[in-house]
Amino acid sequence: ESRKNELCYVGGITVIRGIIELIKVMDMIPYRLNLAGSYSPLTLKDKLVSMPGWEKVNDCGQIGRNEIIRLLNQSKIGIVTLHPKENYLESLPIKMFEYMHAGIPVIASNFPLWQEILTENKCGICVDPFNLNQIAEAIKYLFNNEEDARMMGINGREAITKKYNWENEVKKLEKIYINA
């Protein structure tokens, strides 16, 4: 209830992590983006500031863990729409799991692994990271369907506590060593 009609992106701010598309989408929707992280290259920020969607961005810069927690607790959606580069397709982005842990629904790139995680756990929506309309519609859906968004957040949080956590990973690793 204390969350604002804001979405967030926390992490490295680069072109291949979808920042250009995200700022363009901000010009298409009536919501704000909480953006936290460092720009690479540093000149990227100059380009973003000149884009029409930038006026809806709360640029938090690079922030510490406590500030990230505060940011996640005030946002209703977490977004991770990285481009389909080889090193991302099979990755498990920490930010996606941080959003789930914070109890907010996730909008993520439609990579098969990410789609499997979000669909299986009913905790988010996958989109084509280059399709601005699809990203905007997913954001609008979650803001306009608060009960669905709330349930996705609850489901994501539950998936973290039961499945995606270090205790479970340690058990898997122990099994590998025992059976080796």
C-alpha positions as CSV (number, residue, x, y, z in Angstrom):
1,E,0.0,0.0,0.0
2,S,2.9,2.3,0.5
3,R,4.2,1.6,-3.0
4,K,3.9,4.3,-5.6
5,N,2.9,3.9,-9.2
6,E,6.5,3.6,-10.2
7,L,8.6,0.9,-11.7
8,C,12.3,0.4,-11.1
9,Y,15.4,-0.7,-12.8
10,V,18.5,-1.4,-10.6
11,G,21.8,-2.3,-12.1
12,G,24.3,-1.4,-14.8
13,I,22.8,1.2,-17.2
14,T,23.9,0.3,-20.7
15,V,22.5,0.1,-24.2
16,I,22.5,-3.7,-24.3
17,R,20.6,-3.8,-21.0
18,G,17.7,-2.1,-22.7
19,I,17.9,1.4,-21.4
20,I,17.2,3.2,-24.7
21,E,14.0,1.2,-25.2
22,L,13.0,1.7,-21.5
23,I,13.3,5.5,-21.8
24,K,11.3,5.5,-25.0
25,V,8.6,3.5,-23.3
26,M,8.5,6.0,-20.4
27,D,7.2,8.5,-23.0
28,M,4.3,6.2,-23.8
29,I,3.0,5.6,-20.2
30,P,1.8,7.8,-17.3
31,Y,4.2,6.3,-14.7
32,R,7.6,7.1,-13.3
33,L,10.8,5.0,-13.5
34,N,13.2,4.7,-10.5
35,L,16.6,4.2,-12.1
36,A,19.6,3.2,-10.0
37,G,23.0,2.3,-11.2
38,S,26.1,3.5,-13.0
39,Y,26.1,4.5,-16.7
40,S,28.5,2.9,-19.1
41,P,29.8,4.7,-21.0
42,L,29.4,7.8,-18.9
43,T,28.3,9.7,-22.0
44,L,25.2,7.5,-22.3
45,K,23.5,9.7,-19.7
46,D,23.8,12.7,-21.9
47,K,21.9,10.9,-24.7
48,L,19.2,9.6,-22.3
49,V,18.6,13.1,-20.7
50,S,17.8,14.4,-24.2
51,M,15.1,11.8,-24.8
52,P,11.4,12.7,-24.3
53,G,10.8,9.9,-21.7
54,W,13.5,11.2,-19.4
55,E,11.2,13.6,-17.7
56,K,9.6,10.6,-16.0
57,V,12.8,9.2,-14.6
58,N,13.9,9.5,-11.0
59,D,17.7,9.2,-11.6
60,C,19.0,7.8,-8.3
61,G,22.6,7.2,-9.5
62,Q,24.7,4.5,-8.0
63,I,23.2,3.7,-4.6
64,G,24.0,1.4,-1.7
65,R,22.2,-1.7,-0.5
66,N,19.9,0.2,2.0
67,E,18.8,2.7,-0.7
68,I,18.2,-0.2,-3.1
69,I,15.9,-1.8,-0.5
70,R,14.1,1.5,0.0
71,L,13.7,1.9,-3.8
72,L,12.3,-1.6,-4.3
73,N,9.9,-1.1,-1.4
74,Q,8.5,2.0,-3.0
75,S,8.2,0.6,-6.5
76,K,5.3,-1.6,-7.8
77,I,7.2,-3.3,-10.7
78,G,10.8,-4.4,-11.4
79,I,12.0,-4.4,-15.0
80,V,14.9,-6.3,-16.6
81,T,14.5,-6.1,-20.4
82,L,18.1,-6.9,-21.5
83,H,18.9,-7.5,-25.2
84,P,19.2,-11.1,-26.4
85,K,23.0,-11.3,-26.3
86,E,24.6,-14.7,-25.8
87,N,25.9,-14.0,-22.3
88,Y,22.4,-13.0,-21.1
89,L,20.3,-15.7,-22.7
90,E,21.2,-18.4,-20.1
91,S,22.1,-16.0,-17.3
92,L,20.2,-15.7,-14.0
93,P,20.1,-12.0,-13.4
94,I,20.4,-11.1,-9.7
95,K,18.1,-8.1,-10.3
96,M,15.2,-10.4,-11.3
97,F,15.5,-12.3,-8.1
98,E,15.9,-9.1,-6.1
99,Y,12.6,-7.9,-7.6
100,M,11.0,-11.2,-6.7
101,H,12.4,-11.1,-3.2
102,A,10.9,-7.6,-2.8
103,G,7.5,-9.0,-3.6
104,I,7.0,-7.0,-6.9
105,P,6.1,-8.5,-10.2
106,V,8.8,-8.7,-12.8
107,I,8.8,-7.6,-16.5
108,A,11.6,-9.4,-18.2
109,S,13.0,-10.3,-21.6
110,N,11.4,-13.3,-23.2
111,F,14.4,-15.5,-23.1
112,P,13.4,-19.1,-22.7
113,L,15.0,-19.6,-19.3
114,W,13.6,-16.4,-17.9
115,Q,10.2,-17.1,-19.3
116,E,10.3,-20.6,-17.7
117,I,11.1,-19.1,-14.3
118,L,8.4,-16.3,-14.4
119,T,5.7,-18.6,-15.9
120,E,6.4,-21.5,-13.6
121,N,6.2,-19.2,-10.6
122,K,3.5,-16.9,-11.9
123,C,5.5,-13.9,-10.9
124,G,5.9,-11.7,-13.9
125,I,5.5,-11.1,-17.6
126,C,8.0,-11.7,-20.4
127,V,8.3,-9.3,-23.4
128,D,10.3,-8.8,-26.5
129,P,12.9,-6.4,-25.3
130,F,12.8,-4.5,-28.6
131,N,9.0,-4.2,-28.8
132,L,8.1,-0.9,-27.1
133,N,4.4,-1.5,-27.4
134,Q,4.7,-4.9,-25.7
135,I,6.8,-3.4,-22.9
136,A,4.4,-0.5,-22.4
137,E,1.3,-2.8,-22.4
138,A,2.9,-5.1,-19.8
139,I,3.6,-2.1,-17.5
140,K,0.0,-0.8,-18.0
141,Y,-1.5,-4.2,-17.4
142,L,0.3,-4.5,-14.0
143,F,-0.6,-1.0,-12.9
144,N,-4.3,-1.4,-14.0
145,N,-4.7,-4.9,-12.6
146,E,-3.5,-4.4,-9.0
147,E,-4.7,-7.8,-7.7
148,D,-2.9,-9.7,-10.5
149,A,0.2,-7.7,-9.8
150,R,-0.1,-8.2,-6.1
151,M,-0.4,-12.0,-6.5
152,M,2.6,-12.0,-8.9
153,G,4.6,-10.2,-6.2
154,I,3.5,-12.7,-3.5
155,N,4.3,-15.6,-5.8
156,G,7.7,-14.3,-6.6
157,R,8.5,-13.8,-2.9
158,E,7.3,-17.3,-2.2
159,A,9.5,-18.7,-5.0
160,I,12.6,-17.0,-3.4
161,T,11.8,-18.4,0.1
162,K,11.1,-21.9,-1.1
163,K,13.3,-22.4,-4.2
164,Y,15.7,-19.7,-5.3
165,N,17.9,-19.2,-2.3
166,W,21.4,-20.0,-1.2
167,E,20.3,-22.8,1.2
168,N,18.9,-24.8,-1.7
169,E,21.9,-24.1,-3.9
170,V,24.2,-25.4,-1.1
171,K,22.2,-28.6,-1.0
172,K,22.5,-29.0,-4.8
173,L,26.2,-28.4,-4.6
174,E,26.6,-30.9,-1.7
175,K,24.8,-33.6,-3.8
176,I,27.2,-33.0,-6.7
177,Y,30.2,-33.4,-4.5
178,I,28.8,-36.5,-2.8
179,N,27.9,-38.2,-6.1
180,A,31.2,-37.2,-7.8
